[in-house]
């Protein structure tokens, strides 16, 4: 039988059990996922979500994390490490981490007592889906009392069109999912409507993930099948 939900001071409280017979409470009011293909402005959406919080409460109210392996420099003159950046020039300071559970160590540090929202960028690049599921469990049931909003951001499918395991899991448990789209880079003539929902990859590598921007193109369903699956 599903556990009851209650609304208390605009927070959703979920009552469950942690396996020891002790009741646990979820105080996060929003678990969000931003998902889509390459070049669909996912990072822009993440930054836009946090800008009002930073303006009202200051930079200490927000923490953004990203995988250390993502060292891409999307625009000339911008650093790839320690920054979430978009192709349109917006950027935000970020903490580079090697493992999903590293987020917990940062949130438990003395300087994170006022954090109300966190974002995790390029979720699909982490190699440990089980670790991410454990992280989500900790954030949900053992998070700091001030934390109210968690946003996960990443590509939803790989170059074959298959869902990344962790993204599928997070989209199921999220309270809000936003799917972003891009312009198909293979349609002729050049499309004026954003309808690309897949990411194709040039070359012959069979690895699920390759760090870098150049090998990838955003495509619609038809072009993805035509150019990359047939």
URBEL-V148538 format. One record per residue. N is the residue number from 0. RES is the residue in one small letter. SS is DSSP state (@ for helix, = for strand, . for the rest). OMEGA is omega in whole degrees, 0 to 359 (* if undefined). D_FIRST is the distance of its C-alpha to the first C-alpha in Angstrom with 1 decimal. Layout:
<<N	RES	SS	OMEGA	D_FIRST> <N	RES	SS	OMEGA	D_FIRST>>
//
This chain:
<<0	x	.	183	0.0> <1	x	.	178	3.8> <2	x	.	183	6.5> <3	x	.	173	9.2> <4	x	=	175	12.4> <5	x	=	175	15.7> <6	x	=	181	19.2> <7	x	=	181	21.8> <8	x	.	177	25.3> <9	x	.	175	24.2> <10	x	=	176	21.9> <11	x	=	181	18.2> <12	x	=	180	16.6> <13	x	=	181	13.4> <14	x	=	178	12.2> <15	x	=	180	11.1> <16	x	=	185	13.0> <17	x	.	179	16.0> <18	x	.	180	16.2> <19	x	.	182	18.7> <20	x	.	180	16.7> <21	x	.	181	17.8> <22	x	=	179	15.8> <23	x	=	186	16.6> <24	x	=	175	17.2> <25	x	=	182	17.8> <26	x	.	178	20.9> <27	x	.	182	21.8> <28	x	.	183	22.1> <29	x	=	173	23.0> <30	x	=	190	22.4> <31	x	=	176	25.0> <32	x	=	171	26.4> <33	x	=	187	30.0> <34	x	=	178	30.7> <35	x	=	181	33.6> <36	x	.	174	36.8> <37	x	.	174	39.7> <38	x	.	179	41.9> <39	x	.	175	39.3> <40	x	.	176	39.6> <41	x	@	181	36.3> <42	x	@	175	38.0> <43	x	@	180	39.6> <44	x	@	180	36.2> <45	x	@	181	35.0> <46	x	@	180	38.1> <47	x	@	178	38.0> <48	x	@	187	34.5> <49	x	@	183	36.0> <50	x	@	178	39.4> <51	x	@	179	38.6> <52	x	@	178	36.8> <53	x	@	180	39.8> <54	x	@	184	42.1> <55	x	@	190	40.5> <56	x	@	179	39.4> <57	x	.	184	41.5> <58	x	@	182	41.1> <59	x	@	180	39.5> <60	x	@	186	36.4> <61	x	=	171	35.6> <62	x	=	176	35.4> <63	x	=	181	35.6> <64	x	=	177	35.4> <65	x	=	179	36.7> <66	x	=	182	37.5> <67	x	.	182	41.0> <68	x	.	179	41.9> <69	x	.	183	41.8> <70	x	.	182	45.4> <71	x	.	172	46.3> <72	x	.	187	48.8> <73	x	.	180	48.1> <74	x	.	180	51.1> <75	x	.	176	54.5> <76	x	.	179	55.0> <77	x	.	179	51.3> <78	x	.	178	49.8> <79	x	.	182	47.0> <80	x	.	176	45.8> <81	x	.	183	44.1> <82	x	=	166	43.6> <83	x	=	183	41.2> <84	x	=	178	43.6> <85	x	.	180	43.6> <86	x	.	179	46.2> <87	x	.	173	47.2> <88	x	.	177	48.2> <89	x	.	180	45.4> <90	x	=	180	44.3> <91	x	=	178	42.4> <92	x	=	182	42.7> <93	x	.	177	40.1> <94	x	=	179	39.5> <95	x	=	180	40.0> <96	x	=	181	37.7> <97	x	.	185	37.7> <98	x	.	181	34.1> <99	x	.	183	30.8> <100	x	.	174	30.2> <101	x	@	178	33.6> <102	x	@	183	31.9> <103	x	@	180	30.4> <104	x	@	179	33.9> <105	x	@	181	35.3> <106	x	@	179	32.6> <107	x	.	180	33.2> <108	x	.	183	36.9> <109	x	@	183	38.7> <110	x	@	184	39.6> <111	x	@	184	36.0> <112	x	.	183	35.1> <113	x	.	183	35.4> <114	x	.	178	33.5> <115	x	.	181	31.1> <116	x	=	175	30.7> <117	x	=	175	31.0> <118	x	=	177	31.6> <119	x	=	185	31.8> <120	x	=	176	34.3> <121	x	.	183	34.8> <122	x	@	185	31.4> <123	x	@	181	32.2> <124	x	@	179	35.3> <125	x	.	186	33.4> <126	x	.	188	33.7> <127	x	.	179	30.6> <128	x	@	179	27.3> <129	x	@	178	25.5> <130	x	@	179	27.3> <131	x	@	176	26.1> <132	x	@	177	22.4> <133	x	@	178	23.1> <134	x	@	180	24.9> <135	x	@	178	22.1> <136	x	@	181	19.7> <137	x	@	180	22.5> <138	x	@	183	23.2> <139	x	@	189	19.7> <140	x	@	183	19.1> <141	x	.	184	22.7> <142	x	.	173	24.8> <143	x	.	185	27.8> <144	x	.	182	27.0> <145	x	.	187	29.3> <146	x	.	182	27.6> <147	x	.	187	26.0> <148	x	=	177	26.6> <149	x	=	180	26.4> <150	x	=	175	28.1> <151	x	=	185	28.3> <152	x	=	179	31.2> <153	x	=	176	32.5> <154	x	=	182	33.4> <155	x	.	181	30.6> <156	x	=	177	32.6> <157	x	.	185	35.5> <158	x	.	176	38.9> <159	x	.	184	37.8> <160	x	.	181	35.1> <161	x	.	182	32.3> <162	x	=	167	29.4> <163	x	.	186	29.6> <164	x	@	185	26.6> <165	x	@	180	25.8> <166	x	@	177	26.3> <167	x	@	179	23.9> <168	x	@	184	21.2> <169	x	@	178	22.1> <170	x	@	178	22.2> <171	x	@	184	18.6> <172	x	@	183	17.3> <173	x	.	172	20.0> <174	x	.	179	19.9> <175	x	=	178	23.3> <176	x	=	175	25.2> <177	x	=	177	29.0> <178	x	=	178	30.8> <179	x	=	179	34.5> <180	x	.	180	37.4> <181	x	=	173	41.0> <182	x	.	177	44.2> <183	x	.	182	44.7> <184	x	.	179	47.6> <185	x	.	180	48.6> <186	x	.	175	48.8> <187	x	.	356	52.4> <188	x	.	182	53.5> <189	x	.	183	51.7> <190	x	.	176	48.6> <191	x	.	179	48.3> <192	x	.	180	44.6> <193	x	.	180	42.0> <194	x	.	178	40.0> <195	x	=	181	39.9> <196	x	.	182	36.4> <197	x	=	178	37.5> <198	x	=	175	39.5> <199	x	=	181	42.3> <200	x	=	178	44.4> <201	x	.	178	48.1> <202	x	.	187	49.5> <203	x	.	180	48.7> <204	x	.	178	46.3> <205	x	.	177	43.2> <206	x	.	182	41.5> <207	x	.	184	38.2> <208	x	.	169	39.3> <209	x	.	180	42.8> <210	x	.	181	43.4> <211	x	.	185	45.7> <212	x	.	188	46.0> <213	x	.	186	48.9> <214	x	.	190	47.5> <215	x	=	174	44.7> <216	x	=	175	44.9> <217	x	=	183	42.4> <218	x	=	170	42.4> <219	x	.	182	40.9> <220	x	@	182	39.2> <221	x	@	180	42.5> <222	x	@	178	44.6> <223	x	@	178	42.1> <224	x	@	184	42.3> <225	x	@	188	46.0> <226	x	@	188	47.1> <227	x	@	182	44.6> <228	x	@	183	42.9> <229	x	.	*	45.7>>
//
